[in-house]
Amino acid sequence: MSGTEHGDAREPLSGPPESPPAAPEPDGSTTGVWSSGVSRSADGALRVGGHDLRTVAAEHGTPAYVLDEPDLRARARGYAQAFGSAFADLAGADVYYAGKAFLSVAVARWVHEEGLRIDTSTGGELAVALRAGVPGAHLGLHGNNKSASEVRTALEAGVGRIVVDSLAEVELVASVAAETGLRAPVMLRVTTGVHAGGHEFIATAHEDQKFGLSLASGAAREAVDAVLAAPALELVGLHSHIGSQILDLGGFEVAARALLRLRAEVAATTGVLVPEVDLGGGYGVAYTGTEGTPPTAPQVAAALADVVARACADLGTPAPRISVEPGRSIVGPTTLTLYTVGTVKPVELDGGGQRLYVSVDGGMSDNLRPALYGATYTAALASRRSAARPVTARVVGKHCESGDIVVHDVALPADVRAGDLLAVPVTGAYGRSMASNYNLVPRPPVLAVGPAGVRAIVRGETVADLLALDLG
């Protein structure tokens, strides 16, 4: 979190933006801020898959992450079908679900059933995917600082690829593979110098950062030669990731051409044609409805297939199998966080004007992104309809931090009051996965809404859970 430990001075109280927008109304679309199963009833209550959120709150409590299972399945299936179709005339394509965005046994099982593989970045994520029954061959292990134990577990599980991030890791994976008597399938993460995305901290392909092997410095080619020289390693692919929350696909062409050029150079000098290229992901989503329409799975797949076909034709090399990692665009919009309003307080601002501070029963412990990145969200009254005039509101949490902001500015009805329910959409990615117990607040449950009704797929923590970890 930027700013001081007990405050975030990035946004002083000096006049709100003029007329911030209200949350868009749910319309069943797949490119908006709500999952396709969200609707509003005649009395104004939000529903997910036909289930009234007032009933969900009464039965399960708040805060709670509410995940639309049919919507998640449809998004996963849509990516699998779009890339399967777009790359059918090339060498095929695989889509990897990003476990870091959110992973549970149920979600891992669902996305795999819909045709996706899973990218894991730690031993914990790998364990969850394996418990879900996902075959090792359909899993990858990522990360910039893997332990020998994580590498060993991945090899013993038969993972399809270990994405190696440094020259030191080439040595580590080779050593562990030799010890286990297993040959390690290695994919090298290459830093192409292309970066895109909404925040410096999530633009993960420029040179001065912890990820990848630099193409410009020669480290990437050095790593290729080191892998090819190691009997315990098999070079299965090259990997690039240019950032996150990307709405413009133009950067992928530059990065893809750089990666495919490296592949052609390796083939020309060693005779080895690397079979797979991973073009990463990070495709953006709408968080407030003001960002413009994010790219759809068919649009992304068609654009990347065109890039690969043209680049390989120019280089005179056959097309590789392609893999991608759509990231938040699969799980992000499937989930909303449901809160109960507590304190409501008007605050007079310097220079005139007023902002209504609406406190909810969660905060930065269940959604760290606004505090960490300044990420923007929206919120809507979920329990009733109001004819009151809209006012500029800031939705804040219950933590002892001035930076504990859930939604910086949104238009809410002037009569919002304690006991109302608020829904914050697009919290499926990096909500629960980044959640903490700050101020010893238990983490909320993840509730799946689907054909089986409403059920917890990750139970909420209790104070007893927190105390059980404290050994006195």
Buried (B, 14 or more C-beta within 10 A) or exposed (E): BEBEEEEBEEBEBEEBEEEBBBBBBBEEBBBBBBBBBBBBEEEBBBBBBEBBBBEBBEEBBBBBBBBBBBBBBBBBBBBBBBBBBBBEEBBBBBBBBBBBBBBBBBBBBBBBBBBBBBBBBBBEBBBBBBEBEBBBEBBBBBBBEBEEEBBBBBBEBEBBBBBBBBBEBBEBBBBBBBEBEBBBBBBBBBBBBBBBBBBEEBBBBBEEBEBBBBBEEEBBBBBBBBBBEBEBBBBBBBBBBBBBBBBEBEBBBBBBBBBBBBBBEBBEEEEEEBBBBBBBBBBBBBBBBEBEEBBBBBBBBBBBBEBBBBBBEEBEBEBBBBBBBBBBBBBBBBBBBBBBBBEBEEEEBEEEBEBBBBBBBBBBBBBBBBBBBBBBBBBBBBBBEBEEEBBBBBBBBBBEBBBBBBBBBBBBBBBBEEEBBBBBBBBBBBBBBBBEEBBEBBBBBBBBBBEEEBBEBBEBBEEEEBEEEEEE
